[in-house]
Amino acid sequence: MIVTVTLNPSLDRTLAVAELVHGEVIRAESTMEDPGGKGVNVTRFLVARGTASVAVLPAGGSIGRALVGALSEAGIPHRAVPISGATRSNVTVVEPDGTTTKLNEPGPALSAAEVEGLVAAVAERVTPGGWVVVAGSLPADLDTAIVHHLAEVARAAGARFALDASGAALADGLAARPDLIKPNAEELGEVLGRPLTTLDDVLAGCDEARARGAAAVICSLGAEGAVLVDGQGRWHATGPSVPVVSTVGAGDSVLAGFLHGGGAGPEALRVGIAWATAAVQTPGTGVPDAALIDPAAVVVAELPRGTPHAPVGVTPAPA
């Protein structure tokens, strides 16, 4: 069982427009609404491909009720912990060339009792040999110690712990010794205090993240694919060139595909990039059609240590 924890979920609306012009009245050509939040997305993608997963999340207010309703209607296993605050709603605006603009609300604060309820819900569902995946931003003023607490819950149950976060949650979370982290190059560079602009920069950054506590690192590189660095080696995976409809949720699909593919090694990375390639061809954060997922089209190259690599520029990577 893969238990995902989304501490700051959302109800996501995606608007397609001909062109986003600042200060103008713009009419959307189409709209869609999906349950959102990185952990929620991971569970949605996994369940669609037959991997057991449950999403644990706080929910409150009218948006929270709508979010829970959407999860129920879609048949997504979930455990919603009631909170007094209101769940946020995020808006994504997508232009025909794939340019994506996101407007994210900050989300509600959580009380100590509500945090305890979330931890208890995770402890009830985690299974030996499974995963606890903490993904996405933290609510306002929530102590990053929650990451350590959830890592302890996973280990006590004999499960592995993955962290897909940024900023302080990622920086402090490394000390929790996660089995896997999945930042993008910008997020990893922010934590390390320097920009990661080439492939060798990224590899060095992944090595440093491992030295700080992470057992394995997947760093997504946008159009340049992703790298995996663990105790067995280093690999770079790239997908085929495809028409980009939306990059929202692409990073979540990398993580979901990697877990679906076994959660370790280059072949799991291949699956993750195949899922991401399908995701960018799909509007909003919708689950990609199975026909778009083609692991055979993904190129995976091992990157031996001590060998200089071509100065590949790192394009901005979706989270």
C-alpha positions as CSV (number, residue, x, y, z in Angstrom):
1,M,0.0,0.0,0.0
2,I,1.2,3.5,-0.9
3,V,-0.1,6.0,1.5
4,T,0.2,9.6,0.3
5,V,-0.1,12.6,2.6
6,T,-1.1,15.9,1.2
7,L,-0.9,18.4,4.0
8,N,-2.2,21.3,1.9
9,P,-4.6,19.9,-0.7
10,S,-6.7,21.9,-3.1
11,L,-9.5,21.8,-5.6
12,D,-7.8,22.7,-8.9
13,R,-9.4,24.5,-11.7
14,T,-7.7,24.6,-15.1
15,L,-8.7,27.3,-17.7
16,A,-7.6,27.1,-21.3
17,V,-7.3,30.5,-23.0
18,A,-6.1,31.7,-26.4
19,E,-3.6,34.1,-24.8
20,L,-3.0,35.4,-21.3
21,V,-2.8,39.2,-21.4
22,H,-2.1,41.1,-18.2
23,G,-4.9,43.5,-17.3
24,E,-7.3,42.3,-20.0
25,V,-10.7,40.5,-19.7
26,I,-10.1,37.0,-21.0
27,R,-12.7,34.4,-21.8
28,A,-11.8,30.8,-21.1
29,E,-12.2,28.4,-24.0
30,S,-12.7,25.5,-21.7
31,T,-12.5,24.7,-17.9
32,M,-12.0,21.6,-15.9
33,E,-11.9,20.8,-12.2
34,D,-9.8,18.1,-10.5
35,P,-9.0,17.2,-6.9
36,G,-5.5,18.6,-6.3
37,G,-2.4,18.5,-4.3
38,K,0.8,16.6,-5.0
39,G,0.0,13.6,-2.9
40,V,-3.6,13.4,-4.1
41,N,-2.2,13.4,-7.7
42,V,0.2,10.6,-7.0
43,T,-2.7,8.5,-5.6
44,R,-4.9,9.3,-8.5
45,F,-2.3,8.3,-11.0
46,L,-1.4,5.1,-9.1
47,V,-5.0,3.9,-8.6
48,A,-5.7,4.4,-12.3
49,R,-3.0,1.9,-13.2
50,G,-3.9,-0.6,-10.6
51,T,-1.5,0.1,-7.8
52,A,-3.0,0.2,-4.3
53,S,-2.9,3.7,-2.8
54,V,-4.8,5.9,-0.4
55,A,-4.7,9.7,-0.1
56,V,-4.7,11.1,3.4
57,L,-5.6,14.8,3.6
58,P,-7.2,17.5,5.7
59,A,-10.5,19.0,4.4
60,G,-12.6,21.8,5.6
61,G,-15.2,24.3,4.4
62,S,-17.2,24.2,1.1
63,I,-14.1,23.7,-1.0
64,G,-13.1,20.8,1.2
65,R,-16.5,19.2,0.9
66,A,-16.3,19.6,-2.9
67,L,-12.8,18.1,-2.9
68,V,-13.9,15.1,-0.9
69,G,-16.9,14.7,-3.2
70,A,-14.7,14.8,-6.3
71,L,-12.5,12.1,-4.8
72,S,-15.5,9.9,-3.9
73,E,-17.1,10.4,-7.3
74,A,-13.8,9.4,-9.0
75,G,-13.5,6.3,-6.8
76,I,-10.2,7.5,-5.3
77,P,-9.5,5.8,-1.9
78,H,-9.0,8.6,0.6
79,R,-9.2,9.5,4.3
80,A,-10.2,13.1,4.8
81,V,-9.5,14.5,8.3
82,P,-12.0,17.3,9.1
83,I,-10.4,20.7,9.9
84,S,-11.9,24.0,11.0
85,G,-10.2,26.0,8.3
86,A,-11.1,26.2,4.6
87,T,-9.4,24.0,2.0
88,R,-7.8,26.1,-0.7
89,S,-8.7,26.4,-4.4
90,N,-6.0,26.8,-7.0
91,V,-6.3,28.1,-10.6
92,T,-4.1,27.1,-13.6
93,V,-4.3,29.0,-16.8
94,V,-3.0,27.2,-19.9
95,E,-2.2,28.7,-23.3
96,P,-2.1,26.8,-26.6
97,D,1.7,26.6,-26.7
98,G,1.7,24.8,-23.3
99,T,2.7,27.9,-21.2
100,T,1.2,27.4,-17.8
101,T,0.4,30.1,-15.2
102,K,-0.6,28.9,-11.7
103,L,-2.4,30.9,-9.0
104,N,-2.1,29.0,-5.7
105,E,-3.8,30.1,-2.5
106,P,-1.8,29.7,0.8
107,G,-4.1,27.2,2.4
108,P,-5.4,27.0,6.0
109,A,-3.5,26.6,9.3
110,L,-3.8,23.3,11.1
111,S,-4.3,22.9,14.8
112,A,-2.3,20.5,16.9
113,A,-5.3,18.2,17.2
114,E,-5.8,18.2,13.4
115,V,-2.2,17.3,12.8
116,E,-2.5,14.5,15.3
117,G,-5.6,13.3,13.4
118,L,-3.6,13.2,10.1
119,V,-0.7,11.3,11.7
120,A,-3.2,8.8,13.2
121,A,-4.9,8.3,9.8
122,V,-1.5,7.5,8.2
123,A,-0.6,5.1,11.0
124,E,-3.9,3.2,10.5
125,R,-3.3,2.7,6.8
126,V,0.5,2.2,6.4
127,T,1.5,-1.5,5.8
128,P,4.8,-3.4,6.0
129,G,6.8,-3.1,2.7
130,G,4.7,-0.2,1.6
131,W,5.4,3.6,1.3
132,V,4.4,6.8,3.1
133,V,4.7,9.6,0.6
134,V,4.6,13.2,1.9
135,A,4.1,15.5,-1.1
136,G,3.5,19.2,-1.6
137,S,3.6,22.4,0.4
138,L,3.0,22.7,4.1
139,P,0.1,24.7,5.4
140,A,0.7,28.1,6.9
141,D,2.9,28.0,10.1
142,L,3.0,24.2,10.2
143,D,6.2,23.0,11.9
144,T,8.4,20.9,9.5
145,A,8.8,18.4,12.4
146,I,5.7,16.8,10.9
147,V,7.9,15.4,8.2
148,H,10.1,13.6,10.8
149,H,7.0,12.4,12.6
150,L,5.6,10.8,9.5
151,A,8.9,9.3,8.6
152,E,8.9,7.6,12.0
153,V,5.4,6.3,11.5
154,A,6.5,4.8,8.2
155,R,9.6,3.1,9.7
156,A,7.7,1.8,12.7
157,A,5.4,0.0,10.3
158,G,8.2,-1.4,8.2
159,A,7.4,0.9,5.3
160,R,9.6,3.2,3.3
161,F,9.3,7.0,3.3
162,A,9.4,9.4,0.3
163,L,9.4,13.2,0.4
164,D,8.4,15.5,-2.5
165,A,8.6,19.0,-1.0
166,S,10.5,22.2,-1.3
167,G,12.0,25.0,0.9
168,A,12.2,24.3,4.6
169,A,10.2,21.1,4.4
170,L,12.8,19.6,2.1
171,A,15.8,21.1,3.8
172,D,14.7,19.9,7.3
173,G,13.3,16.7,5.9
174,L,16.7,15.5,4.8
175,A,17.6,14.9,8.4
176,A,14.6,12.5,8.6
177,R,16.7,10.2,6.3
178,P,14.0,9.6,3.6
179,D,14.3,6.6,1.4
180,L,13.6,8.9,-1.6
181,I,13.2,12.6,-2.3
182,K,11.9,14.0,-5.6
183,P,12.7,17.7,-6.0
184,N,13.2,19.5,-9.3
185,A,16.5,21.2,-10.1
186,E,15.3,24.6,-8.9
187,E,14.0,23.2,-5.6
188,L,17.1,21.2,-4.9
189,G,19.3,24.2,-5.8
190,E,17.3,26.4,-3.4
191,V,18.0,24.0,-0.5
192,L,21.7,23.7,-1.4
193,G,22.1,27.4,-1.8
194,R,23.3,27.5,-5.4
195,P,21.8,27.3,-8.9
196,L,22.0,23.9,-10.6
197,T,22.2,24.8,-14.3
198,T,24.0,21.8,-15.9
199,L,23.7,18.1,-15.6
200,D,26.9,17.9,-13.6
201,D,25.6,20.6,-11.2
202,V,22.5,18.4,-10.7
203,L,24.5,15.2,-10.1
204,A,26.7,17.0,-7.6
205,G,23.5,18.4,-5.9
206,C,22.0,14.9,-5.7
207,D,25.2,13.6,-4.1
208,E,25.1,16.3,-1.5
209,A,21.4,15.6,-0.8
210,R,22.4,12.0,-0.2
211,A,25.2,13.0,2.1
212,R,22.6,15.0,4.1
213,G,20.4,12.0,4.6
214,A,18.4,11.0,1.5
215,A,19.0,7.4,0.4
216,A,17.9,8.1,-3.2
217,V,17.2,11.3,-5.2
218,I,15.1,11.8,-8.3
219,C,15.7,15.3,-9.7
220,S,13.3,16.3,-12.4
221,L,14.7,18.5,-15.2
222,G,11.7,19.5,-17.3
223,A,12.2,18.8,-20.9
224,E,15.6,17.2,-20.1
225,G,13.9,14.4,-18.2
226,A,15.2,13.4,-14.8
227,V,18.1,11.9,-13.0
228,L,18.2,9.2,-10.4
229,V,21.1,9.0,-7.9
230,D,21.2,6.2,-5.3
231,G,23.7,3.9,-3.6
232,Q,23.9,1.7,-6.8
233,G,24.6,4.4,-9.4
234,R,23.4,7.4,-11.4
235,W,21.1,7.5,-14.4
236,H,19.6,10.1,-16.7
237,A,16.3,9.4,-18.4
238,T,14.7,11.4,-21.2
239,G,11.4,10.9,-23.0
240,P,10.5,11.4,-26.6
241,S,9.5,14.8,-28.0
242,V,5.8,15.2,-27.7
243,P,3.3,18.1,-28.0
244,V,3.0,19.7,-24.5
245,V,-0.6,20.5,-23.5
246,S,0.1,21.2,-19.8
247,T,3.0,20.6,-17.4
248,V,0.8,20.7,-14.3
249,G,1.3,17.4,-12.4
250,A,4.2,16.2,-14.5
251,G,6.5,15.9,-11.5
252,D,3.8,14.1,-9.6
253,S,3.5,11.6,-12.4
254,V,7.3,11.0,-12.3
255,L,7.0,10.0,-8.7
256,A,3.9,7.9,-9.2
257,G,5.4,6.1,-12.2
258,F,8.6,5.4,-10.3
259,L,6.7,3.9,-7.4
260,H,4.5,1.9,-9.7
261,G,7.6,0.6,-11.5
262,G,9.0,-0.8,-8.2
263,G,10.4,2.2,-6.4
264,A,14.1,1.7,-7.1
265,G,16.6,1.6,-10.0
266,P,16.7,2.7,-13.6
267,E,13.8,0.7,-14.8
268,A,11.5,2.4,-12.3
269,L,12.9,5.7,-13.5
270,R,12.0,4.7,-17.0
271,V,8.4,4.1,-16.0
272,G,8.3,7.5,-14.2
273,I,9.5,9.4,-17.3
274,A,7.0,7.5,-19.5
275,W,4.2,8.6,-17.1
276,A,5.4,12.2,-17.2
277,T,5.6,12.2,-21.0
278,A,2.0,11.1,-21.0
279,A,1.0,13.6,-18.4
280,V,2.3,16.6,-20.4
281,Q,0.0,15.6,-23.2
282,T,-3.0,15.6,-20.9
283,P,-5.0,18.7,-20.0
284,G,-4.9,20.0,-16.4
285,T,-4.0,17.3,-13.9
286,G,-6.1,14.7,-15.6
287,V,-5.0,11.0,-15.5
288,P,-3.2,10.3,-18.8
289,D,-4.7,7.7,-21.2
290,A,-2.8,4.4,-20.9
291,A,-2.2,4.5,-24.7
292,L,0.1,7.5,-24.1
293,I,2.4,5.7,-21.7
294,D,5.3,4.1,-23.6
295,P,8.3,3.1,-21.4
296,A,10.1,1.7,-24.5
297,A,10.3,5.2,-25.9
298,V,12.3,6.5,-22.9
299,V,16.1,6.5,-23.1
300,V,17.9,5.7,-19.9
301,A,21.7,6.3,-19.7
302,E,24.0,5.3,-16.9
303,L,26.3,8.1,-15.8
304,P,29.6,6.7,-14.4
305,R,31.2,8.6,-11.5
306,G,34.4,10.4,-12.3
307,T,33.4,11.0,-16.0
308,P,32.7,14.6,-17.1
309,H,29.3,14.9,-18.8
310,A,28.2,17.1,-21.7
311,P,27.2,20.5,-20.5
312,V,23.4,19.9,-20.8
313,G,21.4,23.0,-19.8
314,V,18.7,22.3,-17.2
315,T,15.3,23.7,-18.3
316,P,12.8,24.8,-15.7
317,A,11.3,21.6,-14.2
318,P,7.6,21.3,-13.2
319,A,7.3,20.2,-9.6
